[in-house]
Amino acid sequence: MTNTPPVCDYEGSDYQASFWDKGGREYEDRTEAIALKRLVPPRGRLLLELGAGAGRNTTRYTGFDRVALLDYSRTQLEQAQERLGRSDRYIYVAADVYRLPFVDGLFDAATMIRVLHHMADAPKALGQVKNALRANGVFILEFANKLNLKAILRYWLGKQAWNPFTLEPVEFVKLNFDFHPKAVRNWLMELGFCIEKTLTLSHFRMGLLKRIIPISVLVFFDSILQWTGEWVQVTPSVFVKAKLVGRDGIPPFGQDGILSYFKCPDCGQRPLVDKKEFLECGNCKKKWGVKDGIYDFRESIK
């Protein structure tokens, strides 16, 4: 297995229920829905949802013929299956973001929402997304903002040691990182992305405000303020829409069914051989599990 940075694994977690359904996060969920509606292309053939979890956002990609849900946790994908079903529209893939098992140039669009903050090597992860996108493919990225107002005030008051104005990421707890907006822009541009839009979210992410002001009111004003992200980013959450440019000569794949979407994540060989209960690499002979509608590329099977 190729050495990669550590992964934040939500295996066995009730994250959807405890954080979203019962965690008082309606405000955050509704503002993210607005941002996605503004940024995601209205239609397309194939979209990759990185860090799909239990499928909270998946039904928001209505214009795409097919959505590939990728998460490192199999149990999260099982929850997504319960929510969405096993129709041909959804492809469930357990894999490491640092080792994507897809052929290059496959996807028309990709989303990565509330995932980058778990990446110890963000540029490496973003490079994998670039490989998976076709020329002019659209990438919707959300990241946790190091340069948020709370962090700035705490730093100025001497209650916080790390400097929110510097470009390096800050790991505030293990495998949880905040990023400077300029650093993220630099990484994307170095990879060949052109940033088309920037939105800022969670302007009112304060427990007190959410308790005393109706959520619908907070969502309304947040939806207006999202557009200020084009000029200043000081909110906890930032959304970016980027287009992959300057990439020619990569042939389209995936015309012959789902199996043609995949490559071996270890050696890059394609296509893989369908053995019903697993996919086999004809080059390195690694076997990748297929069980209950979930393709598992985390570790090869014996």
TORMARGU-692899 format. One record per residue (C-alpha): z, x, y. Coordinates in nm, 4 decimals. Last residue first. Layout:
% residues N
<r><pz>Z</pz><px>X</px><py>Y</py></r>
...
//
This chain:
% residues 302
<r><pz>0.0129</pz><px>-0.6236</px><py>-1.1287</py></r>
<r><pz>-0.0075</pz><px>-0.8100</px><py>-0.8003</py></r>
<r><pz>-0.1133</pz><px>-0.6656</px><py>-0.4664</py></r>
<r><pz>0.1235</pz><px>-0.7046</px><py>-0.1743</py></r>
<r><pz>0.0948</pz><px>-0.9165</px><py>0.1395</py></r>
<r><pz>-0.2525</pz><px>-1.0544</px><py>0.0675</py></r>
<r><pz>-0.1511</pz><px>-1.3962</px><py>-0.0658</py></r>
<r><pz>-0.4118</pz><px>-1.6739</px><py>-0.0527</py></r>
<r><pz>-0.2312</pz><px>-2.0094</px><py>-0.0488</py></r>
<r><pz>-0.3777</pz><px>-2.3207</px><py>-0.2156</py></r>
<r><pz>-0.1076</pz><px>-2.3550</px><py>-0.4769</py></r>
<r><pz>-0.1393</pz><px>-1.9917</px><py>-0.5826</py></r>
<r><pz>-0.3971</pz><px>-1.7232</px><py>-0.5109</py></r>
<r><pz>-0.2709</pz><px>-1.3676</px><py>-0.5549</py></r>
<r><pz>-0.4454</pz><px>-1.0482</px><py>-0.4525</py></r>
<r><pz>-0.5452</pz><px>-0.7968</px><py>-0.7198</py></r>
<r><pz>-0.6233</pz><px>-0.4347</px><py>-0.6359</py></r>
<r><pz>-0.9136</pz><px>-0.2844</px><py>-0.8298</py></r>
<r><pz>-0.9775</pz><px>-0.0167</px><py>-0.5634</py></r>
<r><pz>-1.3511</pz><px>-0.0902</px><py>-0.5395</py></r>
<r><pz>-1.4246</pz><px>-0.4273</px><py>-0.6997</py></r>
<r><pz>-1.1260</pz><px>-0.5825</px><py>-0.5275</py></r>
<r><pz>-0.9900</pz><px>-0.8732</px><py>-0.7292</py></r>
<r><pz>-0.8976</pz><px>-1.2204</px><py>-0.6033</py></r>
<r><pz>-0.6246</pz><px>-1.3973</px><py>-0.7992</py></r>
<r><pz>-0.5495</pz><px>-1.7052</px><py>-1.0080</py></r>
<r><pz>-0.9173</pz><px>-1.8116</px><py>-1.0165</py></r>
<r><pz>-1.0613</pz><px>-1.4633</px><py>-1.0867</py></r>
<r><pz>-1.2776</pz><px>-1.4689</px><py>-0.7723</py></r>
<r><pz>-1.4199</pz><px>-1.1238</px><py>-0.7050</py></r>
<r><pz>-1.3731</pz><px>-0.9891</px><py>-0.3544</py></r>
<r><pz>-1.6694</pz><px>-0.9402</px><py>-0.1232</py></r>
<r><pz>-1.6037</pz><px>-0.7034</px><py>0.0330</py></r>
<r><pz>-1.4168</pz><px>-0.3723</px><py>0.0216</py></r>
<r><pz>-1.1875</pz><px>-0.2878</px><py>0.3149</py></r>
<r><pz>-0.9692</pz><px>-0.0420</px><py>0.1214</py></r>
<r><pz>-0.6190</pz><px>-0.1880</px><py>0.1605</py></r>
<r><pz>-0.6795</pz><px>-0.5302</px><py>0.3166</py></r>
<r><pz>-0.9508</pz><px>-0.6056</px><py>0.0582</py></r>
<r><pz>-1.2041</pz><px>-0.8271</px><py>0.2313</py></r>
<r><pz>-1.2108</pz><px>-1.2017</px><py>0.2761</py></r>
<r><pz>-1.4320</pz><px>-1.4585</px><py>0.4462</py></r>
<r><pz>-1.6915</pz><px>-1.4626</px><py>0.1663</py></r>
<r><pz>-1.4424</pz><px>-1.6410</px><py>-0.0587</py></r>
<r><pz>-1.4215</pz><px>-1.9296</px><py>0.1869</py></r>
<r><pz>-1.7788</pz><px>-2.0437</px><py>0.1423</py></r>
<r><pz>-2.1224</pz><px>-1.8807</px><py>0.1580</py></r>
<r><pz>-2.1809</pz><px>-1.8599</px><py>0.5331</py></r>
<r><pz>-1.8627</pz><px>-1.6631</px><py>0.5963</py></r>
<r><pz>-2.0155</pz><px>-1.3636</px><py>0.7625</py></r>
<r><pz>-2.2120</pz><px>-1.3083</px><py>1.0818</py></r>
<r><pz>-2.3624</pz><px>-0.9638</px><py>1.1323</py></r>
<r><pz>-2.1993</pz><px>-0.7128</px><py>1.3693</py></r>
<r><pz>-2.4721</pz><px>-0.5564</px><py>1.5838</py></r>
<r><pz>-2.3167</pz><px>-0.5979</px><py>1.9239</py></r>
<r><pz>-1.9696</pz><px>-0.5742</px><py>2.0729</py></r>
<r><pz>-1.9609</pz><px>-0.5269</px><py>2.4476</py></r>
<r><pz>-1.7370</pz><px>-0.8253</px><py>2.5131</py></r>
<r><pz>-1.4381</pz><px>-0.9840</px><py>2.3404</py></r>
<r><pz>-1.3165</pz><px>-1.2668</px><py>2.5612</py></r>
<r><pz>-0.9585</pz><px>-1.3008</px><py>2.6824</py></r>
<r><pz>-0.7398</pz><px>-1.6001</px><py>2.7599</py></r>
<r><pz>-0.3860</pz><px>-1.4945</px><py>2.8465</py></r>
<r><pz>-0.0609</pz><px>-1.6896</px><py>2.8240</py></r>
<r><pz>0.2636</pz><px>-1.5588</px><py>2.9752</py></r>
<r><pz>0.6213</pz><px>-1.6537</px><py>2.8843</py></r>
<r><pz>0.9519</pz><px>-1.5598</px><py>3.0474</py></r>
<r><pz>0.8122</pz><px>-1.6160</px><py>3.4004</py></r>
<r><pz>0.7444</pz><px>-1.3424</px><py>3.6579</py></r>
<r><pz>0.3638</pz><px>-1.3193</px><py>3.6387</py></r>
<r><pz>0.1871</pz><px>-1.3258</px><py>3.9756</py></r>
<r><pz>-0.1687</pz><px>-1.3941</px><py>4.0946</py></r>
<r><pz>-0.3615</pz><px>-1.5663</px><py>3.8136</py></r>
<r><pz>-0.0310</pz><px>-1.6819</px><py>3.6695</py></r>
<r><pz>-0.0007</pz><px>-1.9209</px><py>3.9643</py></r>
<r><pz>-0.2048</pz><px>-2.1669</px><py>3.7523</py></r>
<r><pz>0.0992</pz><px>-2.2440</px><py>3.5365</py></r>
<r><pz>0.2773</pz><px>-2.3798</px><py>3.8436</py></r>
<r><pz>0.1129</pz><px>-2.7207</px><py>3.8147</py></r>
<r><pz>0.1918</pz><px>-2.7589</px><py>3.4442</py></r>
<r><pz>0.5488</pz><px>-2.6420</px><py>3.5124</py></r>
<r><pz>0.5885</pz><px>-2.9199</px><py>3.7666</py></r>
<r><pz>0.4834</pz><px>-3.1870</px><py>3.5175</py></r>
<r><pz>0.6791</pz><px>-3.0343</px><py>3.2273</py></r>
<r><pz>0.9995</pz><px>-3.0283</px><py>3.4314</py></r>
<r><pz>0.9507</pz><px>-3.3939</px><py>3.5272</py></r>
<r><pz>0.8766</pz><px>-3.4977</px><py>3.1688</py></r>
<r><pz>1.1885</pz><px>-3.3145</px><py>3.0519</py></r>
<r><pz>1.4098</pz><px>-3.5291</px><py>3.2745</py></r>
<r><pz>1.6370</pz><px>-3.3152</px><py>3.4937</py></r>
<r><pz>2.0101</pz><px>-3.2670</px><py>3.4251</py></r>
<r><pz>2.0132</pz><px>-3.1140</px><py>3.0754</py></r>
<r><pz>1.6869</pz><px>-2.9199</px><py>3.0933</py></r>
<r><pz>1.7922</pz><px>-2.7747</px><py>3.4275</py></r>
<r><pz>2.1265</pz><px>-2.6577</px><py>3.2873</py></r>
<r><pz>1.9681</pz><px>-2.4998</px><py>2.9794</py></r>
<r><pz>1.7277</pz><px>-2.2956</px><py>3.1872</py></r>
<r><pz>1.3614</pz><px>-2.2436</px><py>3.1048</py></r>
<r><pz>1.2296</pz><px>-2.3864</px><py>3.4320</py></r>
<r><pz>0.9253</pz><px>-2.1654</px><py>3.4935</py></r>
<r><pz>0.8572</pz><px>-2.1780</px><py>3.1191</py></r>
<r><pz>0.4908</pz><px>-2.0838</px><py>3.1439</py></r>
<r><pz>0.2576</pz><px>-1.8515</px><py>3.3351</py></r>
<r><pz>-0.1199</pz><px>-1.8787</px><py>3.2895</py></r>
<r><pz>-0.3777</pz><px>-1.5997</px><py>3.2908</py></r>
<r><pz>-0.7520</pz><px>-1.6607</px><py>3.2661</py></r>
<r><pz>-1.0719</pz><px>-1.4671</px><py>3.1906</py></r>
<r><pz>-0.9456</pz><px>-1.1317</px><py>3.0657</py></r>
<r><pz>-1.2353</pz><px>-0.9212</px><py>2.9371</py></r>
<r><pz>-1.1613</pz><px>-0.7643</px><py>2.6011</py></r>
<r><pz>-1.3063</pz><px>-0.4306</px><py>2.4931</py></r>
<r><pz>-1.0067</pz><px>-0.2776</px><py>2.3163</py></r>
<r><pz>-0.9079</pz><px>-0.0771</px><py>2.6244</py></r>
<r><pz>-0.9182</pz><px>-0.4036</px><py>2.8218</py></r>
<r><pz>-0.6709</pz><px>-0.5689</px><py>2.5859</py></r>
<r><pz>-0.4288</pz><px>-0.2773</px><py>2.5897</py></r>
<r><pz>-0.4402</pz><px>-0.2522</px><py>2.9701</py></r>
<r><pz>-0.3788</pz><px>-0.6249</px><py>3.0131</py></r>
<r><pz>-0.0764</pz><px>-0.6043</px><py>2.7828</py></r>
<r><pz>0.0629</pz><px>-0.3084</px><py>2.9775</py></r>
<r><pz>0.0073</pz><px>-0.4897</px><py>3.3076</py></r>
<r><pz>0.1962</pz><px>-0.7946</px><py>3.1838</py></r>
<r><pz>0.5020</pz><px>-0.5834</px><py>3.0870</py></r>
<r><pz>0.6139</pz><px>-0.6611</px><py>2.7343</py></r>
<r><pz>0.9323</pz><px>-0.8002</px><py>2.5799</py></r>
<r><pz>1.0130</pz><px>-0.7084</px><py>2.2216</py></r>
<r><pz>1.2067</pz><px>-0.8600</px><py>1.9328</py></r>
<r><pz>1.1940</pz><px>-0.6473</px><py>1.6176</py></r>
<r><pz>1.5674</pz><px>-0.5662</px><py>1.6390</py></r>
<r><pz>1.7207</pz><px>-0.7053</px><py>1.9571</py></r>
<r><pz>1.6282</pz><px>-0.6303</px><py>2.3199</py></r>
<r><pz>1.3343</pz><px>-0.4093</px><py>2.2226</py></r>
<r><pz>1.1775</pz><px>-0.3213</px><py>2.5590</py></r>
<r><pz>0.8070</pz><px>-0.2483</px><py>2.5857</py></r>
<r><pz>0.6875</pz><px>0.0420</px><py>2.8073</py></r>
<r><pz>0.5264</pz><px>-0.0442</px><py>3.1406</py></r>
<r><pz>0.8171</pz><px>0.0062</px><py>3.3808</py></r>
<r><pz>0.9112</pz><px>-0.2718</px><py>3.6247</py></r>
<r><pz>1.1671</pz><px>-0.4453</px><py>3.4015</py></r>
<r><pz>1.3933</pz><px>-0.1341</px><py>3.4013</py></r>
<r><pz>1.6424</pz><px>-0.1222</px><py>3.1175</py></r>
<r><pz>2.0154</pz><px>-0.0915</px><py>3.1904</py></r>
<r><pz>2.0983</pz><px>-0.4517</px><py>3.2777</py></r>
<r><pz>2.3944</pz><px>-0.5813</px><py>3.4758</py></r>
<r><pz>2.3357</pz><px>-0.3501</px><py>3.7725</py></r>
<r><pz>2.2640</pz><px>-0.6354</px><py>4.0145</py></r>
<r><pz>1.9030</pz><px>-0.5201</px><py>4.0636</py></r>
<r><pz>1.8498</pz><px>-0.5081</px><py>3.6870</py></r>
<r><pz>2.0009</pz><px>-0.8525</px><py>3.6336</py></r>
<r><pz>1.7804</pz><px>-0.9936</px><py>3.9097</py></r>
<r><pz>1.4631</pz><px>-0.8423</px><py>3.7625</py></r>
<r><pz>1.5490</pz><px>-0.9554</px><py>3.4096</py></r>
<r><pz>1.6081</pz><px>-1.3131</px><py>3.5266</py></r>
<r><pz>1.2867</pz><px>-1.3120</px><py>3.7294</py></r>
<r><pz>1.0657</pz><px>-1.2062</px><py>3.4386</py></r>
<r><pz>0.8907</pz><px>-0.8692</px><py>3.4183</py></r>
<r><pz>0.9487</pz><px>-0.8142</px><py>3.0464</py></r>
<r><pz>0.7305</pz><px>-1.1136</px><py>2.9657</py></r>
<r><pz>0.7235</pz><px>-1.2508</px><py>2.6129</py></r>
<r><pz>0.3611</pz><px>-1.2747</px><py>2.5059</py></r>
<r><pz>0.1041</pz><px>-1.5448</px><py>2.4436</py></r>
<r><pz>-0.2517</pz><px>-1.4534</px><py>2.3465</py></r>
<r><pz>-0.5620</pz><px>-1.6727</px><py>2.3301</py></r>
<r><pz>-0.8569</pz><px>-1.4647</px><py>2.2044</py></r>
<r><pz>-1.2153</pz><px>-1.5837</px><py>2.2477</py></r>
<r><pz>-1.5091</pz><px>-1.4357</px><py>2.0574</py></r>
<r><pz>-1.7905</pz><px>-1.2961</px><py>2.2706</py></r>
<r><pz>-1.8996</pz><px>-1.0783</px><py>1.9771</py></r>
<r><pz>-1.7250</pz><px>-1.1966</px><py>1.6624</py></r>
<r><pz>-1.3506</pz><px>-1.1652</px><py>1.6170</py></r>
<r><pz>-1.1702</pz><px>-1.0140</px><py>1.3153</py></r>
<r><pz>-1.1924</pz><px>-0.6552</px><py>1.4384</py></r>
<r><pz>-1.0461</pz><px>-0.7493</px><py>1.7768</py></r>
<r><pz>-0.7514</pz><px>-0.9169</px><py>1.6081</py></r>
<r><pz>-0.6816</pz><px>-0.5980</px><py>1.4128</py></r>
<r><pz>-0.6852</pz><px>-0.3997</px><py>1.7361</py></r>
<r><pz>-0.4291</pz><px>-0.6384</px><py>1.8808</py></r>
<r><pz>-0.1920</pz><px>-0.5544</px><py>1.5953</py></r>
<r><pz>-0.2355</pz><px>-0.1815</px><py>1.6525</py></r>
<r><pz>-0.1839</pz><px>-0.2234</px><py>2.0277</py></r>
<r><pz>0.1402</pz><px>-0.4190</px><py>1.9656</py></r>
<r><pz>0.3080</pz><px>-0.1564</px><py>1.7487</py></r>
<r><pz>0.6635</pz><px>-0.2884</px><py>1.6991</py></r>
<r><pz>0.5161</pz><px>-0.6399</px><py>1.6961</py></r>
<r><pz>0.7732</pz><px>-0.9230</px><py>1.6931</py></r>
<r><pz>0.7090</pz><px>-1.0160</px><py>2.0587</py></r>
<r><pz>0.3398</pz><px>-1.0420</px><py>1.9695</py></r>
<r><pz>0.4075</pz><px>-1.3568</px><py>1.7653</py></r>
<r><pz>0.5071</pz><px>-1.6378</px><py>1.9995</py></r>
<r><pz>0.1462</pz><px>-1.7620</px><py>2.0102</py></r>
<r><pz>-0.1412</pz><px>-1.5525</px><py>1.8714</py></r>
<r><pz>-0.4649</pz><px>-1.7485</px><py>1.8822</py></r>
<r><pz>-0.8088</pz><px>-1.6517</px><py>1.7553</py></r>
<r><pz>-1.1637</pz><px>-1.7622</px><py>1.8315</py></r>
<r><pz>-1.5168</pz><px>-1.7568</px><py>1.6892</py></r>
<r><pz>-1.3948</pz><px>-1.5756</px><py>1.3799</py></r>
<r><pz>-1.5783</pz><px>-1.3556</px><py>1.1299</py></r>
<r><pz>-1.6724</pz><px>-1.0379</px><py>1.3176</py></r>
<r><pz>-1.5150</pz><px>-0.8049</px><py>1.0652</py></r>
<r><pz>-1.4309</pz><px>-0.9390</px><py>0.7210</py></r>
<r><pz>-1.0828</pz><px>-1.0824</px><py>0.6864</py></r>
<r><pz>-0.7788</pz><px>-0.9429</px><py>0.5035</py></r>
<r><pz>-0.5810</pz><px>-0.8496</px><py>0.8160</py></r>
<r><pz>-0.3628</pz><px>-0.5464</px><py>0.7649</py></r>
<r><pz>-0.1431</pz><px>-0.5102</px><py>1.0766</py></r>
<r><pz>-0.1066</pz><px>-0.8894</px><py>1.0946</py></r>
<r><pz>0.0404</pz><px>-0.8770</px><py>0.7419</py></r>
<r><pz>-0.0780</pz><px>-1.1541</px><py>0.5136</py></r>
<r><pz>-0.0087</pz><px>-1.4982</px><py>0.3675</py></r>
<r><pz>-0.3273</pz><px>-1.7025</px><py>0.4160</py></r>
<r><pz>-0.3665</pz><px>-2.0813</px><py>0.4243</py></r>
<r><pz>-0.7170</pz><px>-2.2093</px><py>0.4954</py></r>
<r><pz>-0.7324</pz><px>-2.5516</px><py>0.6615</py></r>
<r><pz>-1.0381</pz><px>-2.7735</px><py>0.7097</py></r>
<r><pz>-1.0934</pz><px>-2.8028</px><py>0.3339</py></r>
<r><pz>-0.7955</pz><px>-3.0394</px><py>0.3208</py></r>
<r><pz>-0.4681</pz><px>-2.9219</px><py>0.1756</py></r>
<r><pz>-0.2202</pz><px>-3.1238</px><py>0.3824</py></r>
<r><pz>-0.1193</pz><px>-3.0727</px><py>0.7437</py></r>
<r><pz>0.2605</pz><px>-3.1084</px><py>0.7531</py></r>
<r><pz>0.3367</pz><px>-3.0308</px><py>0.3893</py></r>
<r><pz>0.0818</pz><px>-2.7495</px><py>0.3983</py></r>
<r><pz>0.2475</pz><px>-2.6086</px><py>0.7112</py></r>
<r><pz>0.5809</pz><px>-2.6093</px><py>0.5295</py></r>
<r><pz>0.4183</pz><px>-2.4144</px><py>0.2460</py></r>
<r><pz>0.2797</pz><px>-2.1755</px><py>0.5070</py></r>
<r><pz>0.6323</pz><px>-2.1113</px><py>0.6361</py></r>
<r><pz>0.7477</pz><px>-2.0541</px><py>0.2783</py></r>
<r><pz>0.4759</pz><px>-1.7935</px><py>0.2298</py></r>
<r><pz>0.5991</pz><px>-1.5888</px><py>0.5233</py></r>
<r><pz>0.3609</pz><px>-1.3284</px><py>0.6648</py></r>
<r><pz>0.1626</pz><px>-1.5970</px><py>0.8444</py></r>
<r><pz>-0.2061</pz><px>-1.6771</px><py>0.8775</py></r>
<r><pz>-0.3474</pz><px>-2.0262</px><py>0.9236</py></r>
<r><pz>-0.7278</pz><px>-2.0223</px><py>0.9054</py></r>
<r><pz>-0.8686</pz><px>-2.3188</px><py>1.0982</py></r>
<r><pz>-1.2007</pz><px>-2.4876</px><py>1.0236</py></r>
<r><pz>-1.4475</pz><px>-2.7069</px><py>1.2096</py></r>
<r><pz>-1.2871</pz><px>-2.6310</px><py>1.5434</py></r>
<r><pz>-1.2588</pz><px>-2.8817</px><py>1.8285</py></r>
<r><pz>-0.9164</pz><px>-3.0141</px><py>1.7307</py></r>
<r><pz>-0.7228</pz><px>-2.6912</px><py>1.7754</py></r>
<r><pz>-0.4063</pz><px>-2.8772</px><py>1.8771</py></r>
<r><pz>-0.3394</pz><px>-2.9773</px><py>1.5161</py></r>
<r><pz>-0.2477</pz><px>-2.6160</px><py>1.4417</py></r>
<r><pz>0.0236</pz><px>-2.5789</px><py>1.7053</py></r>
<r><pz>0.3346</pz><px>-2.6514</px><py>1.4973</py></r>
<r><pz>0.1705</pz><px>-2.5352</px><py>1.1745</py></r>
<r><pz>0.4832</pz><px>-2.4261</px><py>0.9879</py></r>
<r><pz>0.4363</pz><px>-2.0640</px><py>1.0915</py></r>
<r><pz>0.0908</pz><px>-2.0011</px><py>1.2360</py></r>
<r><pz>0.1622</pz><px>-1.6350</px><py>1.3071</py></r>
<r><pz>-0.2036</pz><px>-1.5671</px><py>1.3763</py></r>
<r><pz>-0.4183</pz><px>-1.8806</px><py>1.4015</py></r>
<r><pz>-0.7769</pz><px>-1.7796</px><py>1.3261</py></r>
<r><pz>-1.0457</pz><px>-2.0229</px><py>1.4404</py></r>
<r><pz>-1.3801</pz><px>-2.1022</px><py>1.2744</py></r>
<r><pz>-1.6789</pz><px>-2.3066</px><py>1.3846</py></r>
<r><pz>-1.6189</pz><px>-2.3827</px><py>1.7493</py></r>
<r><pz>-1.5370</pz><px>-2.6505</px><py>2.0023</py></r>
<r><pz>-1.3407</pz><px>-2.7143</px><py>2.3213</py></r>
<r><pz>-1.2509</pz><px>-2.3460</px><py>2.3623</py></r>
<r><pz>-0.8724</pz><px>-2.2929</px><py>2.3837</py></r>
<r><pz>-0.7438</pz><px>-2.2209</px><py>2.7345</py></r>
<r><pz>-0.6568</pz><px>-2.5428</px><py>2.9149</py></r>
<r><pz>-0.5553</pz><px>-2.7388</px><py>2.6052</py></r>
<r><pz>-0.3539</pz><px>-2.4385</px><py>2.4914</py></r>
<r><pz>-0.1654</pz><px>-2.4273</px><py>2.8219</py></r>
<r><pz>-0.0844</pz><px>-2.7989</px><py>2.8058</py></r>
<r><pz>0.0457</pz><px>-2.7705</px><py>2.4475</py></r>
<r><pz>0.2551</pz><px>-2.4704</px><py>2.5537</py></r>
<r><pz>0.4152</pz><px>-2.6838</px><py>2.8258</py></r>
<r><pz>0.4967</pz><px>-2.9524</px><py>2.5702</py></r>
<r><pz>0.6560</pz><px>-2.7120</px><py>2.3228</py></r>
<r><pz>0.8663</pz><px>-2.5356</px><py>2.5857</py></r>
<r><pz>1.0044</pz><px>-2.8626</px><py>2.7230</py></r>
<r><pz>1.0660</pz><px>-3.0074</px><py>2.3769</py></r>
<r><pz>1.2709</pz><px>-2.7023</px><py>2.2813</py></r>
<r><pz>1.6161</pz><px>-2.8599</px><py>2.2409</py></r>
<r><pz>1.6797</pz><px>-2.6878</px><py>1.9098</py></r>
<r><pz>1.6451</pz><px>-2.9812</px><py>1.6720</py></r>
<r><pz>1.2706</pz><px>-2.9965</px><py>1.6063</py></r>
<r><pz>1.1773</pz><px>-2.6588</px><py>1.7527</py></r>
<r><pz>1.4454</pz><px>-2.4036</px><py>1.6695</py></r>
<r><pz>1.6302</pz><px>-2.5539</px><py>1.3714</py></r>
<r><pz>1.3479</pz><px>-2.7543</px><py>1.2150</py></r>
<r><pz>1.0577</pz><px>-2.5156</px><py>1.2661</py></r>
<r><pz>1.2728</pz><px>-2.2079</px><py>1.2051</py></r>
<r><pz>1.4110</pz><px>-2.3312</px><py>0.8721</py></r>
<r><pz>1.3679</pz><px>-1.9789</px><py>0.7345</py></r>
<r><pz>1.3019</pz><px>-1.9022</px><py>0.3676</py></r>
<r><pz>1.0618</pz><px>-1.6208</px><py>0.4533</py></r>
<r><pz>1.0570</pz><px>-1.5670</px><py>0.8305</py></r>
<r><pz>0.9676</pz><px>-1.1964</px><py>0.7958</py></r>
<r><pz>0.9537</pz><px>-0.9701</px><py>1.1022</py></r>
<r><pz>0.7261</pz><px>-0.6891</px><py>0.9860</py></r>
<r><pz>0.7864</pz><px>-0.3140</px><py>1.0048</py></r>
<r><pz>0.4951</pz><px>-0.0917</px><py>1.1120</py></r>
<r><pz>0.2291</pz><px>-0.0125</px><py>0.8521</py></r>
<r><pz>0.1963</pz><px>0.2313</px><py>0.5630</py></r>
<r><pz>-0.0952</pz><px>0.1338</px><py>0.3412</py></r>
<r><pz>0.0000</pz><px>0.0000</px><py>0.0000</py></r>
//
